[in-house]
Amino acid sequence: MTEALRDADESSFAEIVEPYRRELHAHCYRMLGSVHDADDALQETLLGAWKGRGGFEGRSSLRAWLYTIATNACLRILAGRKRRELPGGAGAGDDPREPLAQPLEESVWIEPYPDELLRYEDREGVELAYVAALQLLPPNQRAALILREVLGFSARETAEVLETSVASVNSAVQRARAKLDRELPARSQQETLRALGDERSRELVTRFLDAWNRADVAAIVAMLSEDASFSMPPLPTWFRGKADIGAFLAKFLEGESTSGSTWRWEPTSASGQPAMAGYRRKRESGRDQLDALVVVRFEGELVAAITTFLGVGPLARIAPPGTPTRTDEFRP
């Protein structure tokens, strides 16, 4: 492999690295919380690997070498921008009787990950709750944890990637794991769905989708856990609890009806989680536009979190080819 990589032309180089593209992209997304930033980091990784192929000596595996380049690309990007997050957190949330806040700068928000880019084994590592928790960690801790616990690198390999000592890696992972244990749900979404089983999971998703298509707020609320959360990036406004979420949905649907808008919801998936694509039809245009992506997290048989992504950025990557999307920034 060492000689093949060193002697590769552009075509053969592309063939050599192709098996690693998906997992490298998912790694960059975990580090950065953004599909667009992950695209940039992957491009930088492949360009760096191409230019540096003559220096690959085979002392580590090709996979480890590529992850070294990718991780350093991500760390450089992280050094130049603010941490990404999702609206919400601890506390009671906002008052649904108040007007919605204006959108914040879009780049501060975590983006949903298109499931078609995922390998099956990567789904748990891109769930929204997990990626949001990762963004709370300092970049080097984040990298150490991902390399050790998600990708299965040894402490020695991780130390080589990060150019540090094994003791420093072990300390970073220990601190990162303690932070994540405080932030994450007791079960990942993949564990919850496996416990429910495929048939029951499909039944619950279908029932939730049907309630949205009927605009049946009572049926939606009946499927929520008592302390469920509802957020709408790029808006910072978020709600906590069945009563406040129900009050907001009722007000929202009343406003949409008054303006002549109707909604159609189709099942999809994103970030390894059940999701719904929301198509909005305005009276004046008479055509459907993909205006929302609702990503759902279950706890048992109840919905614990609803994250509704709005705006052309995240939707364009999730939408099927040819689907019209809104071209303006979302405004409440």
PANU-275787 format. One record per residue (C-alpha): residue number from 0; residue in three letters; chain; x, y, z. Coordinates in steps of 0.5 Angstrom, whole numbers, plus 2048, in hexadecimal, padded with zeros to 3 digits. Layout:
REM PANU-275787
+-----+-----+----+-----+-----+-----+
:   i :  aa : ch :  c1 :  c2 :  c3 :
+-----+-----+----+-----+-----+-----+
: NUM : ala :  A :   X :   Y :   Z :
...
+-----+-----+----+-----+-----+-----+
//
This chain:
REM PANU-275787
+-----+-----+----+-----+-----+-----+
:   i :  aa : ch :  c1 :  c2 :  c3 :
+-----+-----+----+-----+-----+-----+
:   0 : met :  A : 800 : 800 : 800 :
:   1 : thr :  A : 806 : 805 : 802 :
:   2 : glu :  A : 809 : 804 : 7FB :
:   3 : ala :  A : 802 : 804 : 7F7 :
:   4 : leu :  A : 800 : 80B : 7FB :
:   5 : arg :  A : 807 : 80E : 7F9 :
:   6 : asp :  A : 806 : 80C : 7F2 :
:   7 : ala :  A : 7FF : 80E : 7F1 :
:   8 : asp :  A : 7FC : 813 : 7EC :
:   9 : glu :  A : 7F6 : 816 : 7ED :
:  10 : ser :  A : 7F1 : 811 : 7EB :
:  11 : ser :  A : 7F5 : 80B : 7EF :
:  12 : phe :  A : 7F5 : 810 : 7F5 :
:  13 : ala :  A : 7EE : 811 : 7F5 :
:  14 : glu :  A : 7ED : 809 : 7F5 :
:  15 : ile :  A : 7F1 : 808 : 7FA :
:  16 : val :  A : 7EE : 80D : 7FF :
:  17 : glu :  A : 7E7 : 80C : 7FD :
:  18 : pro :  A : 7E5 : 807 : 802 :
:  19 : tyr :  A : 7E7 : 80C : 807 :
:  20 : arg :  A : 7E3 : 812 : 805 :
:  21 : arg :  A : 7DC : 811 : 808 :
:  22 : glu :  A : 7DF : 80F : 80F :
:  23 : leu :  A : 7E4 : 815 : 80F :
:  24 : his :  A : 7DE : 81A : 80D :
:  25 : ala :  A : 7DA : 817 : 813 :
:  26 : his :  A : 7E0 : 818 : 817 :
:  27 : cys :  A : 7E1 : 81F : 815 :
:  28 : tyr :  A : 7DA : 820 : 816 :
:  29 : arg :  A : 7DA : 81E : 81E :
:  30 : met :  A : 7E0 : 822 : 81F :
:  31 : leu :  A : 7DD : 829 : 81C :
:  32 : gly :  A : 7D5 : 828 : 81C :
:  33 : ser :  A : 7D4 : 82A : 815 :
:  34 : val :  A : 7D3 : 826 : 80F :
:  35 : his :  A : 7D6 : 82C : 80B :
:  36 : asp :  A : 7DC : 82D : 80F :
:  37 : ala :  A : 7DD : 825 : 80F :
:  38 : asp :  A : 7DD : 826 : 807 :
:  39 : asp :  A : 7E3 : 82B : 807 :
:  40 : ala :  A : 7E7 : 827 : 80C :
:  41 : leu :  A : 7E6 : 821 : 808 :
:  42 : gln :  A : 7E8 : 825 : 802 :
:  43 : glu :  A : 7EE : 827 : 806 :
:  44 : thr :  A : 7F0 : 820 : 808 :
:  45 : leu :  A : 7F0 : 81D : 801 :
:  46 : leu :  A : 7F4 : 823 : 7FE :
:  47 : gly :  A : 7F9 : 822 : 804 :
:  48 : ala :  A : 7F9 : 81B : 803 :
:  49 : trp :  A : 7FB : 81C : 7FC :
:  50 : lys :  A : 800 : 821 : 7FD :
:  51 : gly :  A : 803 : 81D : 802 :
:  52 : arg :  A : 803 : 816 : 7FF :
:  53 : gly :  A : 80A : 816 : 7FE :
:  54 : gly :  A : 80B : 816 : 806 :
:  55 : phe :  A : 807 : 810 : 808 :
:  56 : glu :  A : 80C : 80B : 80A :
:  57 : gly :  A : 807 : 806 : 80D :
:  58 : arg :  A : 809 : 806 : 814 :
:  59 : ser :  A : 802 : 807 : 816 :
:  60 : ser :  A : 7FC : 805 : 812 :
:  61 : leu :  A : 7F9 : 809 : 80C :
:  62 : arg :  A : 7F3 : 80A : 810 :
:  63 : ala :  A : 7F6 : 80C : 816 :
:  64 : trp :  A : 7FA : 811 : 811 :
:  65 : leu :  A : 7F4 : 814 : 80E :
:  66 : tyr :  A : 7F1 : 815 : 815 :
:  67 : thr :  A : 7F7 : 819 : 817 :
:  68 : ile :  A : 7F6 : 81D : 811 :
:  69 : ala :  A : 7EF : 81E : 812 :
:  70 : thr :  A : 7EF : 81F : 819 :
:  71 : asn :  A : 7F4 : 825 : 819 :
:  72 : ala :  A : 7F0 : 828 : 813 :
:  73 : cys :  A : 7EA : 828 : 818 :
:  74 : leu :  A : 7EE : 82B : 81E :
:  75 : arg :  A : 7F0 : 831 : 819 :
:  76 : ile :  A : 7E9 : 832 : 817 :
:  77 : leu :  A : 7E7 : 832 : 81E :
:  78 : ala :  A : 7EC : 837 : 820 :
:  79 : gly :  A : 7E9 : 83C : 81C :
:  80 : arg :  A : 7E2 : 83C : 81E :
:  81 : lys :  A : 7DD : 83C : 823 :
:  82 : arg :  A : 7DA : 835 : 826 :
:  83 : arg :  A : 7D4 : 832 : 823 :
:  84 : glu :  A : 7CE : 830 : 827 :
:  85 : leu :  A : 7C6 : 82F : 827 :
:  86 : pro :  A : 7C1 : 834 : 82A :
:  87 : gly :  A : 7BF : 831 : 831 :
:  88 : gly :  A : 7C2 : 82E : 837 :
:  89 : ala :  A : 7C1 : 82E : 83F :
:  90 : gly :  A : 7BB : 832 : 841 :
:  91 : ala :  A : 7B3 : 834 : 83F :
:  92 : gly :  A : 7B4 : 836 : 838 :
:  93 : asp :  A : 7B1 : 83C : 835 :
:  94 : asp :  A : 7AA : 83F : 836 :
:  95 : pro :  A : 7A5 : 83D : 830 :
:  96 : arg :  A : 7A1 : 843 : 831 :
:  97 : glu :  A : 7A7 : 847 : 82F :
:  98 : pro :  A : 7A9 : 849 : 828 :
:  99 : leu :  A : 7AE : 844 : 825 :
: 100 : ala :  A : 7B5 : 847 : 825 :
: 101 : gln :  A : 7B9 : 849 : 81F :
: 102 : pro :  A : 7BE : 844 : 81C :
: 103 : leu :  A : 7C5 : 844 : 81E :
: 104 : glu :  A : 7CB : 844 : 81A :
: 105 : glu :  A : 7CA : 83D : 816 :
: 106 : ser :  A : 7D1 : 83B : 817 :
: 107 : val :  A : 7D0 : 83A : 81F :
: 108 : trp :  A : 7CB : 834 : 81E :
: 109 : ile :  A : 7CD : 82D : 81D :
: 110 : glu :  A : 7CA : 82A : 817 :
: 111 : pro :  A : 7C7 : 823 : 816 :
: 112 : tyr :  A : 7CB : 81E : 812 :
: 113 : pro :  A : 7C8 : 81B : 80C :
: 114 : asp :  A : 7C7 : 813 : 80D :
: 115 : glu :  A : 7C9 : 811 : 806 :
: 116 : leu :  A : 7D0 : 813 : 807 :
: 117 : leu :  A : 7D0 : 80F : 80D :
: 118 : arg :  A : 7D3 : 808 : 80E :
: 119 : tyr :  A : 7CE : 804 : 812 :
: 120 : glu :  A : 7D3 : 803 : 818 :
: 121 : asp :  A : 7D4 : 80B : 818 :
: 122 : arg :  A : 7CD : 80C : 81A :
: 123 : glu :  A : 7CD : 80D : 822 :
: 124 : gly :  A : 7D3 : 811 : 821 :
: 125 : val :  A : 7D0 : 817 : 81D :
: 126 : glu :  A : 7C9 : 817 : 822 :
: 127 : leu :  A : 7C8 : 81E : 823 :
: 128 : ala :  A : 7C8 : 81E : 82B :
: 129 : tyr :  A : 7CF : 81A : 82A :
: 130 : val :  A : 7D2 : 81F : 825 :
: 131 : ala :  A : 7CF : 825 : 829 :
: 132 : ala :  A : 7D2 : 822 : 830 :
: 133 : leu :  A : 7D9 : 822 : 82C :
: 134 : gln :  A : 7D9 : 829 : 82A :
: 135 : leu :  A : 7D9 : 82B : 831 :
: 136 : leu :  A : 7E0 : 827 : 832 :
: 137 : pro :  A : 7E7 : 82B : 831 :
: 138 : pro :  A : 7E9 : 829 : 82A :
: 139 : asn :  A : 7EF : 825 : 82C :
: 140 : gln :  A : 7EA : 821 : 831 :
: 141 : arg :  A : 7E5 : 820 : 82B :
: 142 : ala :  A : 7EA : 81D : 826 :
: 143 : ala :  A : 7ED : 818 : 82C :
: 144 : leu :  A : 7E6 : 816 : 82E :
: 145 : ile :  A : 7E4 : 815 : 827 :
: 146 : leu :  A : 7EA : 811 : 824 :
: 147 : arg :  A : 7EA : 80D : 82A :
: 148 : glu :  A : 7E3 : 80B : 82C :
: 149 : val :  A : 7E0 : 80C : 825 :
: 150 : leu :  A : 7E5 : 80A : 820 :
: 151 : gly :  A : 7E8 : 805 : 825 :
: 152 : phe :  A : 7F0 : 808 : 824 :
: 153 : ser :  A : 7F4 : 805 : 82A :
: 154 : ala :  A : 7F7 : 80A : 82F :
: 155 : arg :  A : 7FE : 80A : 82B :
: 156 : glu :  A : 7FB : 80B : 824 :
: 157 : thr :  A : 7F7 : 811 : 827 :
: 158 : ala :  A : 7FD : 814 : 82A :
: 159 : glu :  A : 800 : 814 : 823 :
: 160 : val :  A : 7FB : 817 : 820 :
: 161 : leu :  A : 7FA : 81D : 825 :
: 162 : glu :  A : 802 : 81D : 826 :
: 163 : thr :  A : 801 : 81C : 82D :
: 164 : ser :  A : 803 : 817 : 832 :
: 165 : val :  A : 7FF : 811 : 834 :
: 166 : ala :  A : 7FE : 814 : 83B :
: 167 : ser :  A : 7FB : 81A : 838 :
: 168 : val :  A : 7F6 : 816 : 834 :
: 169 : asn :  A : 7F3 : 812 : 83A :
: 170 : ser :  A : 7F3 : 818 : 83E :
: 171 : ala :  A : 7EF : 81C : 838 :
: 172 : val :  A : 7EA : 816 : 837 :
: 173 : gln :  A : 7E9 : 815 : 83E :
: 174 : arg :  A : 7E7 : 81D : 83F :
: 175 : ala :  A : 7E3 : 81C : 839 :
: 176 : arg :  A : 7DF : 816 : 83B :
: 177 : ala :  A : 7DD : 819 : 841 :
: 178 : lys :  A : 7DA : 81F : 83E :
: 179 : leu :  A : 7D6 : 81B : 839 :
: 180 : asp :  A : 7D3 : 817 : 83E :
: 181 : arg :  A : 7D0 : 81D : 841 :
: 182 : glu :  A : 7CE : 820 : 83B :
: 183 : leu :  A : 7CB : 819 : 837 :
: 184 : pro :  A : 7C4 : 816 : 837 :
: 185 : ala :  A : 7C5 : 80F : 83B :
: 186 : arg :  A : 7C4 : 80B : 834 :
: 187 : ser :  A : 7C6 : 80D : 82D :
: 188 : gln :  A : 7C1 : 80E : 828 :
: 189 : gln :  A : 7C3 : 807 : 825 :
: 190 : glu :  A : 7C3 : 803 : 82B :
: 191 : thr :  A : 7BC : 806 : 82C :
: 192 : leu :  A : 7BA : 804 : 825 :
: 193 : arg :  A : 7BD : 7FD : 826 :
: 194 : ala :  A : 7B9 : 7FC : 82D :
: 195 : leu :  A : 7B2 : 7FE : 829 :
: 196 : gly :  A : 7B4 : 7FA : 824 :
: 197 : asp :  A : 7B3 : 7FB : 81C :
: 198 : glu :  A : 7AB : 7FA : 81C :
: 199 : arg :  A : 7A9 : 7FE : 822 :
: 200 : ser :  A : 7AE : 804 : 820 :
: 201 : arg :  A : 7AB : 804 : 819 :
: 202 : glu :  A : 7A4 : 804 : 81D :
: 203 : leu :  A : 7A6 : 80A : 821 :
: 204 : val :  A : 7A9 : 80E : 81C :
: 205 : thr :  A : 7A3 : 80D : 817 :
: 206 : arg :  A : 79E : 80F : 81D :
: 207 : phe :  A : 7A2 : 816 : 81E :
: 208 : leu :  A : 7A3 : 817 : 817 :
: 209 : asp :  A : 79B : 816 : 816 :
: 210 : ala :  A : 79A : 81B : 81C :
: 211 : trp :  A : 79E : 820 : 818 :
: 212 : asn :  A : 79B : 81F : 812 :
: 213 : arg :  A : 794 : 820 : 815 :
: 214 : ala :  A : 796 : 826 : 819 :
: 215 : asp :  A : 794 : 823 : 81F :
: 216 : val :  A : 797 : 826 : 825 :
: 217 : ala :  A : 794 : 822 : 82A :
: 218 : ala :  A : 796 : 81C : 827 :
: 219 : ile :  A : 79D : 81E : 826 :
: 220 : val :  A : 79E : 821 : 82D :
: 221 : ala :  A : 79B : 81A : 830 :
: 222 : met :  A : 7A1 : 817 : 82D :
: 223 : leu :  A : 7A6 : 81B : 830 :
: 224 : ser :  A : 7AA : 81A : 837 :
: 225 : glu :  A : 7A8 : 81F : 83D :
: 226 : asp :  A : 7AF : 823 : 83C :
: 227 : ala :  A : 7AF : 822 : 834 :
: 228 : ser :  A : 7B3 : 828 : 831 :
: 229 : phe :  A : 7B2 : 82B : 82A :
: 230 : ser :  A : 7B7 : 830 : 827 :
: 231 : met :  A : 7B7 : 833 : 820 :
: 232 : pro :  A : 7BE : 835 : 81D :
: 233 : pro :  A : 7C0 : 83A : 81B :
: 234 : leu :  A : 7BB : 83D : 820 :
: 235 : pro :  A : 7BE : 83D : 827 :
: 236 : thr :  A : 7B6 : 83D : 82A :
: 237 : trp :  A : 7B5 : 836 : 82D :
: 238 : phe :  A : 7B0 : 833 : 831 :
: 239 : arg :  A : 7B0 : 82E : 837 :
: 240 : gly :  A : 7AA : 829 : 839 :
: 241 : lys :  A : 7A3 : 826 : 836 :
: 242 : ala :  A : 79F : 82C : 838 :
: 243 : asp :  A : 7A4 : 832 : 835 :
: 244 : ile :  A : 7A5 : 82E : 82E :
: 245 : gly :  A : 79E : 82D : 82D :
: 246 : ala :  A : 79C : 834 : 82E :
: 247 : phe :  A : 7A2 : 836 : 829 :
: 248 : leu :  A : 79F : 831 : 824 :
: 249 : ala :  A : 798 : 833 : 825 :
: 250 : lys :  A : 79A : 83A : 824 :
: 251 : phe :  A : 79F : 839 : 81E :
: 252 : leu :  A : 799 : 835 : 81A :
: 253 : glu :  A : 794 : 83A : 81B :
: 254 : gly :  A : 799 : 83F : 818 :
: 255 : glu :  A : 79A : 83B : 812 :
: 256 : ser :  A : 793 : 839 : 811 :
: 257 : thr :  A : 792 : 841 : 811 :
: 258 : ser :  A : 797 : 842 : 80C :
: 259 : gly :  A : 795 : 83D : 808 :
: 260 : ser :  A : 79A : 838 : 808 :
: 261 : thr :  A : 79A : 830 : 809 :
: 262 : trp :  A : 79F : 82B : 80B :
: 263 : arg :  A : 7A0 : 824 : 808 :
: 264 : trp :  A : 7A5 : 820 : 80C :
: 265 : glu :  A : 7A9 : 81A : 809 :
: 266 : pro :  A : 7AD : 815 : 80D :
: 267 : thr :  A : 7B5 : 815 : 80D :
: 268 : ser :  A : 7BB : 814 : 811 :
: 269 : ala :  A : 7C1 : 819 : 813 :
: 270 : ser :  A : 7C6 : 818 : 818 :
: 271 : gly :  A : 7C5 : 811 : 819 :
: 272 : gln :  A : 7BE : 813 : 81C :
: 273 : pro :  A : 7B7 : 813 : 819 :
: 274 : ala :  A : 7B5 : 819 : 816 :
: 275 : met :  A : 7AF : 81D : 812 :
: 276 : ala :  A : 7B0 : 821 : 80C :
: 277 : gly :  A : 7AB : 827 : 80C :
: 278 : tyr :  A : 7A8 : 829 : 805 :
: 279 : arg :  A : 7A5 : 830 : 806 :
: 280 : arg :  A : 7A0 : 832 : 801 :
: 281 : lys :  A : 79E : 83A : 801 :
: 282 : arg :  A : 797 : 83C : 7FE :
: 283 : glu :  A : 79B : 841 : 7F9 :
: 284 : ser :  A : 7A0 : 83C : 7F6 :
: 285 : gly :  A : 79C : 836 : 7F6 :
: 286 : arg :  A : 7A2 : 832 : 7F6 :
: 287 : asp :  A : 7A5 : 82E : 7FC :
: 288 : gln :  A : 7AC : 830 : 7FE :
: 289 : leu :  A : 7B0 : 82C : 803 :
: 290 : asp :  A : 7B0 : 831 : 809 :
: 291 : ala :  A : 7B2 : 82C : 80F :
: 292 : leu :  A : 7B6 : 826 : 811 :
: 293 : val :  A : 7B3 : 823 : 818 :
: 294 : val :  A : 7B8 : 81F : 81C :
: 295 : val :  A : 7B5 : 81B : 821 :
: 296 : arg :  A : 7B8 : 817 : 827 :
: 297 : phe :  A : 7B4 : 812 : 82B :
: 298 : glu :  A : 7B5 : 810 : 832 :
: 299 : gly :  A : 7B1 : 809 : 833 :
: 300 : glu :  A : 7AB : 80A : 82F :
: 301 : leu :  A : 7AA : 812 : 830 :
: 302 : val :  A : 7AD : 817 : 82C :
: 303 : ala :  A : 7B3 : 81B : 831 :
: 304 : ala :  A : 7B5 : 820 : 82C :
: 305 : ile :  A : 7B3 : 823 : 825 :
: 306 : thr :  A : 7B8 : 827 : 821 :
: 307 : thr :  A : 7B5 : 82B : 81B :
: 308 : phe :  A : 7BB : 82E : 817 :
: 309 : leu :  A : 7B8 : 833 : 812 :
: 310 : gly :  A : 7BC : 837 : 80D :
: 311 : val :  A : 7BF : 835 : 806 :
: 312 : gly :  A : 7C6 : 833 : 809 :
: 313 : pro :  A : 7C4 : 82C : 80C :
: 314 : leu :  A : 7BE : 82B : 808 :
: 315 : ala :  A : 7C2 : 82B : 802 :
: 316 : arg :  A : 7C6 : 825 : 804 :
: 317 : ile :  A : 7C0 : 821 : 806 :
: 318 : ala :  A : 7BB : 822 : 801 :
: 319 : pro :  A : 7BB : 81D : 7FB :
: 320 : pro :  A : 7BE : 820 : 7F4 :
: 321 : gly :  A : 7B9 : 825 : 7F1 :
: 322 : thr :  A : 7B5 : 826 : 7F7 :
: 323 : pro :  A : 7B4 : 82E : 7F7 :
: 324 : thr :  A : 7B6 : 831 : 7FE :
: 325 : arg :  A : 7B5 : 838 : 800 :
: 326 : thr :  A : 7BB : 83D : 7FE :
: 327 : asp :  A : 7BA : 842 : 803 :
: 328 : glu :  A : 7BC : 842 : 80A :
: 329 : phe :  A : 7B7 : 840 : 80F :
: 330 : arg :  A : 7B3 : 845 : 813 :
: 331 : pro :  A : 7AD : 844 : 818 :
+-----+-----+----+-----+-----+-----+
//
